[in-house]
Amino acid sequence: MALRFMGIDPKTDGDECPTAWVDEEKAEIVVQGWKADGATEAECLETGKIPETEAVIRLPARMVPILRKACDAAEAAELQRAAG
């Protein structure tokens, strides 16, 4: 698996930084974010379970441009995979 770096929180302090990548082979977005607190997880559980293999994370709104870039790259990878 080779991840393509999309970007990091523009206001990073260099430690525990929200980051986004794209796995172009699988056409998936990979994100690192702040682990949600118990209250946030409880609210998310109101609409469904959180499997052991998943986590609720938080990303700052200032990362929206990075996430858009990641979404576009993942979509392009999916289209390329579909085209053969």
C-alpha positions in Angstrom: 0.0 0.0 0.0 1.4 3.4 -1.0 -0.4 6.4 0.6 -0.4 9.7 -1.2 0.0 12.5 1.3 -2.8 15.1 0.9 -2.1 17.5 3.7 -1.8 18.3 7.3 -3.6 20.7 9.6 -2.3 24.1 8.5 -2.2 25.2 12.2 -0.2 22.2 13.3 2.1 22.5 16.3 4.1 19.6 14.9 2.6 17.0 17.4 -0.5 14.8 17.0 -1.5 16.6 13.8 -4.7 15.8 11.9 -3.5 14.5 8.5 -5.1 13.2 5.3 -3.8 10.7 2.7 -5.3 8.8 -0.2 -4.8 5.1 -1.0 -5.0 5.3 -4.8 -5.0 1.5 -5.2 -8.1 1.1 -3.1 -9.5 4.5 -3.9 -9.9 5.3 -0.1 -9.3 8.3 2.0 -7.1 7.7 5.1 -7.3 10.3 8.0 -5.6 10.8 11.3 -7.6 13.0 13.7 -8.2 13.7 17.3 -9.9 10.8 19.1 -13.5 11.8 20.0 -14.4 12.1 23.6 -17.0 9.9 25.4 -19.8 12.4 24.9 -19.2 12.6 21.2 -19.0 8.9 20.9 -22.2 8.5 22.9 -24.0 10.9 20.5 -22.7 9.0 17.5 -24.0 5.8 19.0 -27.5 7.2 18.9 -27.5 6.6 15.1 -25.7 3.2 15.0 -22.9 1.1 16.5 -19.2 1.8 16.3 -17.4 -1.5 15.4 -14.2 -2.4 17.1 -12.4 -1.8 13.8 -13.6 1.8 13.6 -13.2 5.0 15.5 -14.9 8.4 15.8 -12.4 11.1 15.1 -12.5 14.9 14.9 -11.0 17.1 12.3 -10.9 20.9 12.3 -12.9 22.8 9.7 -9.7 24.4 8.5 -8.9 21.1 7.0 -11.8 21.2 4.6 -9.7 22.2 1.6 -7.3 19.2 2.3 -10.3 16.9 2.6 -11.8 18.1 -0.7 -8.4 17.5 -2.3 -8.4 14.0 -0.8 -12.0 13.4 -2.0 -11.1 14.4 -5.5 -8.0 12.2 -5.6 -9.9 9.2 -4.3 -12.7 9.8 -6.8 -10.2 10.0 -9.6 -8.5 6.8 -8.5 -11.9 5.0 -8.4 -12.7 6.3 -11.9 -9.4 5.1 -13.1 -9.9 1.7 -11.6 -13.4 1.4 -13.1 -12.0 2.3 -16.6 -9.6 -0.6 -16.3 
